[in-house]
Amino acid sequence: MGVAFEGVILLENRPSYLRFLAISTGLLLILMIPGLSLVLVIFTLGLGFPFLYILPLAVLLQWLLLPAVFLRKAVWRVGFVLLALVVAALLLAVPQPLADRLAERARDDLEPIASQAFVRAGAIGVEIHRSVAQDPNLQAPDAPIQTTPWPPCFDLCERLLTGGDVAWVRIVLTDDKIGSEPAPSHRLFVARTGRDCAAANADLPASAACILMAPDHAEPADLVFEFEETFLWARQRKPGFAQVYGHRSVTARAGPAPEAEVLFRTVQVFYMRPSGLVRLAPGSLGTGDNGGGIEFVRYRAATLAQDLMGAVTGLGLALGPARVPLPKSPGTESNRFIAPPPDAQDAAYVASLLVVGTGEGAVFSEAYRRLVNDWHDRLRWKDPVSSAERGIFCATLADGRLGKMFWVDQLLRKPALECPTP
């Protein structure tokens, strides 16, 4: 209440208030001209940047308080000051829930479909089409999101194979690269037990189950999953409270034909959400955007994450347990850039890859070179390294189809990874 009375005292000097209102409004209109806000920031070496936030809010409050300048009774003025503050807060807060509703509407426009039972007889074959890209600019750190899966046989692939209802999974990477040419790649993954697992990696007990790559038999799949991701650049986005900048979807079809029945479609929309602040749009030298006008200060957000595993379960398919990574190596626990060390299944993937071969030509595709390189990277932090892992590591060095691996020099410094000279 004390602040309100101080505001009333300031409103007593009507001529000064009107002059200040005219000056601040005129300055705001001038700085709304494209390019001028950017010039202000540059020539003040960034010190003028907070002014881009302060000026629009100050002018808004001055205009809301203008009627109080002409009121006579102090009590009325106090009430109007409080009312003006409430109105200003509402004007800045309303766009946030409105943006959330519009984002949900954009998600509905992409036609998500609830999961329905999939009729089958015996174990089935599954095909998964997806992008190699691990980060296609679809990020929303303040919202729960489903990240793009990696490695090729990611958690869905593994859990389908260990659930018992799926005989094989074919991974089709739609934007892989073979040599220097972009091209799709495909790999077949199967669940195995006993000798097959031990032959791939002696660290796997004879009683253990594992997942291995196998020669592709080219049989059509009974069920096809399509992962799709779309990123919209700034010039492609529609103006409004919810500026959608991308979406991610997973569609399940009863077979490889485009006209096959759609069994479910999960959709997640990514959008720029107003934060509750406005500012003069400064633009950016990097993009050639001169700014101009007033804009909401925004941050990245997303609609609720896709419940992909729930949708798959809704088809009637059993899922095996999720693979739990090994604990991070001592000294790396707080470093988010260092992944947990590889386990026996990771080594089995690499070993079976070398046995099955390239599948597409004289060299391995970029995605599967990356699979080996990532295994090397994580192997740097493993201690101790088993003799089986050393054997698989040495086999990757001897395989010319992989080309140069990035972490080899560091790995060769570990005595446990010394390879016999040919």
Residue, then its C-alpha position, 0 to 999 in steps of 0.5 A: m500500500g505504501v508503494a501505491f501512495e508513493g505512486v499517487i504522489l508522483l501522479e500529482n504533477r500532471p504536466s511533468y507526468l504528461r511530458f515524461l509519457a510523451i518522451s518515453t512513448g516517442l522514444l519507444l516508437i523510434l526504437m521500434i523502427p527496424g534496425l534501431s534497437l540493434v544499433l543501440v545494443i551495438f553502440t552501447l557494447g551491450l549495456g543498452f540491452p536491458f533497456l529493450y525490456i524496461l522501456p516497453l513495460a514502463v510505457l505500458l504502465q504509464w498509459l495504464l496509469l494515465p487516468a489516475v493523473f486526472l482523478r482528484k481523490a487520493v483514495w481513488r488514485v490508490g485503487f486505480v494504481l493497484l488496478a493498473l498493476v493487475v491489468a498489466a500483469l494479466l496482459l503479460a500472463v494471458p498469452q502463456p496459457l493461450a499458447d499452450r492451448l494453441a500448441e495442443r490444437a496444433r498437435d490435434d491438427l496432426e491427427p494423433i491416433a489412439s493405439q488399437a489391438f494388432v491381430r497376429a499369429g505367432a512371432i512377427g517381424v518389425e521394421i523401424h524407419r527413422s533418422v540418423a540425426q541425434d539432435p535435429n534442433l527439437q529441444a525443449p529443456d523445460a518440458p519432458i521430451q522424447t529424444t531421438p533414439w540412438p544407437p540403431c537398435f535403441d530401447l524400443c528395438e531391444r524391448l520388442l526383441t526381448g518381449g517374446d512377440v517379435a522374431w526380428v527387427r529391421i532398422v532402416l536409417t533413412d538418411d544414412k551415408i555410405g561412403s560419401e553418398p547419402a543413402p538409406s541403410h538397413r540392418l536386421f537385429v535378432a534375439r539369441t541365447g547360449r552359444d550364439c551370444a558367447a560366440a559374439n562376446a565371451d563376456l556373455p554367460a552361456s545362459a544369457a540372452c543377447i541381441l545380435m545383428a544378422p544377415d538380412h533375409a529381406e522378408p516384408a515386415d508385419l508391423v512398421f514404425e515410422f519416426e518422423e521429425t520436422f523442424l521449422w526455421a524462423r521464416q517458416r513459422k506462423p506468427g501468434f502466441a504459440q510459434v510452432y517450430g517443429h513436431r515429432s511423431v511415431t506412426a505404426r502401420a500394419g505392414p510396409a505398404p503406404e496404404a496399410e492400416v494405421l494402428f497408432r500415431t503419437v505426436q509431440v509439438f515443439y513451440m516458442r512459449p511467451s515467458g511473461l515479458v515483452r521487449l523491443a525486438p533487437g533482431s540479429l546480425g547473424t541471421g540478417d534480422n533487423g528486428g523492429g517492433i515489440e515481441f514477447v520474450r519466448y522460450r522453447a517448450a513442448t506438449l506432453a511427451q509421447d508415451l511410445m511404450g504405452a502405445v506399443t503395449g496397446l497393440g498387444l505386444a509384450l515388451g522386455p525390460a529396459r536395459v540398465p546402463l552400467p554405473k559411471s566410472p569413478g571421477t566421471e559421475s558429474n560430467r554429463f559429456i561422458a557416457p557410462p562405460p559399455d556393457a557386454q551387449d554393446a560389445a556384442y553389437v560391434a562384434s556381430l557387425l563385423v561378422v555380418g559385414t557392410g550389407e551395402g558396399a565396400v565400407f560400413s555406412e556412417a551410422y555404423r561407423r559411428l556405432v563403433n566409434d561411440w563404443h570406442d569412446r565409452l571404452r576409454w572410461k572402462d576399467p578393467v577391460s576384459s580380454a573379450e573386449r580387447g579382442i573385439f577392439c583389436a578386430t575393429l582396428a584390423d577391419g579396413r571397412l571401418g576406416k579411421m576411428f577417432w579415439v584409437d590413439q587414446l585407447l592404444r595407450k591403455p595396456a589392457l588394449e594392446c593388440p598383437t602385431p600382425 
